[in-house]
Amino acid sequence: MLDNRIVLITHATHFVGGPAAEEMAAQGARVVCHDESFVDPTAREAFIAERPGVETTDKQSPADLLADMTERYGRVDVLVNNDAFPALRASVEEADLEDMRRTLEALVVQPFALAQAVLPGMRERQSGKIIFVTSAAPFHGLPNYSMYVTGRGATNALTLSLAKEVARHNIQVNALAPNFVESPTYFPAELLANPEAKAKIVKNIPLGRLGKPQEAAATIAFLASPGADFITGHVLPFAGGWA
């Protein structure tokens, strides 16, 4: 259980951010969700209405997010870097270098900077957990998606290095690396409503089905829990056996 743990989840409207917020709040955590869309009060209110007990922040920079969390609760016990950026399709020869820079900024630099911001407090308390939600794609590689796969792979590598760097401070760092999760961020609803298109996707998955967002959320909550205090430096594929 996560009683009174202070949790910050980024890009909460994407991937498994919303389900993770719900699961962790249900386990007793105080959950604050970040998303670019929350600068719009209507989007913020809609998100909260579906998730009673979950809070939001419209702060964007790592420094502002940390200041907001410190003002509210005095600390961040668990950081879930649920970072989102479109998987831009382009061959390496045709890729725009500015797209590559934007991909790395979103998927590597920003999560790095936010981890950098929360670490001093965790180190002082000799306790903390950082969870990166990345992708299983770097385990295989995806033709024409090298920008995205490189960004995700870099954060997987960051997980391994950072875990060893901060382990002596009782801070655990892990990554959940999903693929084939039933989420609009991965697969638009109209695509999954097409039986032939869905069958084409599912045939790649050894378990023969898409993953459920709630399953990913439960795994994230476990990694944030005391039950995972001796687990660090792992990039855990969440892809039904594909990786």
N, C-alpha and C positions, 0 to 999 in steps of 0.2 A: 504494500500500500504506500501511498504518497502523501500521507497526512501532513498538511502544512508546508509541503515543499513549494518553493516559489519557482515557477516555470515560465520561461519566455519562449514562445514559438514564433518563428519568422514565416512570412509568406503564407499565412494561415488559410487563405482561401484556395491554395493550390495543393496538388498532390494529396498527401494524407494529413495536412495540417489541421483541418477541421475535426476529423475523427480522432486524431491524437489529442486535441484540446478537450474534446468531450470525454474521452477515456481517462485522461489524467485528472480532470476535474471530478469525475465520478469516484476516483480513488482518493480524493481528499486534497489534491493539490490546489494551490492558488495559481491559476493559469492566466497569463496575459499574452494576447495574440497580436502580432504585428502584420500589417499588410499595406501595400501602397494604396489600395483602394479605400482604406479607412480615413483618408483625408476627406472623403465624402461622407457626411453624417448618415445619409440614407443607407449606404453600403455597410457602414459600421453597425447601425441599428438592426439591419436585416441579419447580419451575422450573429449578433448577440441574441436576437429573438429565437434563433434555432438552437442556441447553446446556453441555457440558463446557468448562471454562475461563472461563466467565462468572461473575462475582461478583454478590452482591446486597447491598443495604443496607436496614435497616428504619427508617432515620431518615426523618423526614417534613418538618420545616421547612427552608427554604433554609439557615439558619445551621447547623443540625445536619448537613445533607447536605454542606455545604462543609467543616465540621470533620472529618467522617468521611473524605472524600476526601483532605483535607490530611494526616490521620494515616496513611492507607494509602500514598499516592503523592506527597504534597507539592504536588499541583497538579491542575487540570482542564484538559486541552488542548482537549477537545471536549465541549460540552454539547448533548445532543439533548433538547429539550423536547417530548416525545411526550405532550402533555397530553390527558386524557380526561375527558369529562363527558357525561351523557346529552343527546341532542337532544330537549328537552321540546317536545311539540306543544301549541300554544295560539295562538289569534289574539291580536293585540296588545290588543284590548279585554278579553279574558278572562284574559290572562296574570297570574300572581301576581308582584308585584314582588319578593317574596323569592326566587322562582325565578330571576328575572333577576339579582338580586344574587349568588346562588350560582353561576350560570353565569359571570358576569364574574369572580368570585373564582377559579374553577377554570381558566378559559381565558385570562384576561388578567393578573390580579393575581399569581397564583402563578408563572407563567412569567416575568413581569416581575421579580419578587423574586429568583428564582433566577439570572436573567441578571445582575441587580444584584450578587448575591453573588459570582459567579465573575469578573466583569469586572476588579476590582482586580489579581488575580493575572495575568490575561491581559495587562493593560496593562503591568504590571511586566516581564513576559517579552517584550513586544512580539510576541505570537503567540497565536492562539486562534481557535476557530470555535464559533459558536452556530447551531444549526439548530432551527427551530420546525417541528413537524409540525402543520399546521392543517387547512384544508379548502378545496376548490374552490368550496364553496357560495356564498361572498360574491361570486364573479364573476357569479353568476346571480340570487341571492336564491331563497329557498324559502318559499312561502306557509305561514303558521302555524308557522314555525320561526324567527321573527325573533330570539328570544333567543339561540339557538345561532349563527345566522348572524352576528349582531352581535358575539358574543364572538370567533368565528373571524376576522371581518373586522378587529377591533381588533388582533389579534395579527399579522395580515398587515401592517397599517399600522405596528405596532411594528417589524417586521422592516426595513421601508424606512427608518424614521427612525434606528433604532439602528445600522444598517449605515453610514450616513453619519457618525454621531457617533463611531464607534470605528475607522473605516477608517485613520486616520492612525497608529493603534497596531498595524497589521497584524493586525487581528481581522476575520474575515469573518463576516457574518451573513446567512443565507438561510432561506427557508421552503419546505418541500415541502407542497403543498396537494392532498391526495388526494380522490378520490371514486370510487365504484364499484370498490372494492378487495375482493377475495374474502377476507374476514376475519369471524370471528364477531362482532366488535365492530360491524361495519357491517351484516352480514346473517346472521341465525341459520342454522345448518346446515339446519334443517327447511324454511326458506324456499327456499334454493337447491336443495334436493332436489325441489322442486315445479317440473316443467318449465315450466308455464304462468307461474308467478310469476317464475321466472328469466328467461324470454323477455321478460316485461313490463319487467323491469329493463334487460336488455341492449339492448333496442330504442332506448334513449336514448343509447347509447354509439356514437359514430361508428366506432370500431375493431371493434365487434361482439362484444366479450367483456369480462369483468371483468378488472381488473388483478390481478396476482399479488403477494402480500406480499413475495416475494423480489425482485421488480422494484423495489418501493419501497425495500427495504433496500439494494439495490445503488446506488440513486440517493443515499440518505443517506450511504452510505460514500464515494461519490465526492465529495459536498459537503464531507465531513470530511477529504479527502485533500489532499496537496500539489498534485495536479492541478487543484484548484479554488481555488488561492491568489489568483487574479485575478478571482474571481467573488464578488460581494457585492451585497447589496441586491436580491435577486431572490425573488419568490414564484412558484415553479415549479408550475404545474398538473400534477397527475398523475391524469388523469381520462379517458384514452383519446380525447381530442378534444372532450369535452363542454365543457371550459373552456379 
